[in-house]
């Protein structure tokens, strides 16, 4: 298992990439809305999760996904669970 510094490095690299499709809202708006709905701070959220571009195609998707902040989860989000 990779360490937390490696996880954060992968997350930062992935989060810096432009969205795969135009999101319905900005990344910051997504974070603010999520935090408000769930009564958490952005700092608390970022301890365990990272917001990445999403291109799932679901009608309710706002263009962003909240993913566990670990290398495996980030890579699975990007490539699918089978690494495709």
C-alpha positions as CSV (number, residue, x, y, z in Angstrom):
1,X,0.0,0.0,0.0
2,X,1.3,3.4,-0.9
3,X,1.7,6.1,1.8
4,X,-0.5,9.2,2.2
5,X,2.1,11.5,0.6
6,X,1.9,9.4,-2.6
7,X,-1.9,9.3,-2.4
8,X,-2.0,13.1,-2.2
9,X,0.5,13.5,-5.1
10,X,-1.6,11.3,-7.3
11,X,-4.8,13.1,-6.3
12,X,-3.2,16.5,-7.0
13,X,-2.1,15.4,-10.4
14,X,-5.5,14.0,-11.3
15,X,-7.4,17.0,-9.9
16,X,-5.3,19.4,-11.9
17,X,-6.4,17.7,-15.1
18,X,-9.2,19.4,-17.0
19,X,-12.7,17.7,-16.8
20,X,-13.4,15.1,-19.4
21,X,-16.6,16.9,-20.2
22,X,-17.8,20.4,-19.3
23,X,-19.1,20.2,-15.7
24,X,-22.5,21.7,-14.8
25,X,-20.8,23.5,-11.9
26,X,-17.3,24.5,-11.0
27,X,-15.2,22.3,-8.8
28,X,-15.4,24.8,-6.0
29,X,-19.2,25.0,-6.3
30,X,-19.4,21.2,-6.1
31,X,-17.2,21.2,-2.9
32,X,-19.2,24.0,-1.3
33,X,-22.6,22.3,-2.0
34,X,-21.4,18.9,-0.8
35,X,-20.0,20.4,2.4
36,X,-23.2,22.3,3.1
37,X,-25.4,19.3,2.5
38,X,-23.3,17.1,4.7
39,X,-22.3,19.6,7.4
40,X,-18.5,19.2,6.8
41,X,-15.8,21.6,6.1
42,X,-13.7,21.6,2.9
43,X,-10.7,20.8,5.1
44,X,-12.5,17.9,6.7
45,X,-13.6,16.6,3.3
46,X,-10.1,16.7,1.8
47,X,-8.7,14.6,4.6
48,X,-10.4,11.5,3.2
49,X,-11.7,12.4,-0.2
50,X,-10.7,14.2,-3.4
51,X,-12.8,15.8,-6.1
52,X,-12.0,14.6,-9.6
53,X,-13.6,15.2,-13.0
54,X,-16.3,12.8,-13.9
55,X,-17.6,11.8,-17.3
56,X,-20.1,9.1,-16.2
57,X,-22.8,10.4,-18.5
58,X,-25.5,10.2,-15.9
59,X,-28.2,12.9,-16.3
60,X,-27.8,14.0,-12.7
61,X,-23.9,14.2,-12.8
62,X,-22.6,17.7,-12.3
63,X,-19.2,16.8,-13.8
64,X,-17.4,16.0,-10.6
65,X,-16.9,12.8,-8.5
66,X,-16.0,12.5,-4.8
67,X,-13.4,9.7,-4.5
68,X,-11.6,8.2,-1.6
69,X,-8.2,9.8,-1.3
70,X,-6.1,6.8,-2.0
71,X,-4.1,5.7,-5.0
72,X,-6.2,2.7,-5.8
73,X,-9.6,4.5,-5.6
74,X,-8.2,7.4,-7.7
75,X,-6.9,5.1,-10.4
76,X,-10.1,3.0,-10.4
77,X,-12.1,6.2,-10.9
78,X,-9.9,7.2,-13.8
79,X,-9.6,3.8,-15.5
80,X,-12.5,1.8,-14.2
81,X,-12.2,-1.1,-11.8
82,X,-10.7,-3.4,-14.4
83,X,-8.0,-0.8,-15.4
84,X,-9.6,-0.3,-18.8
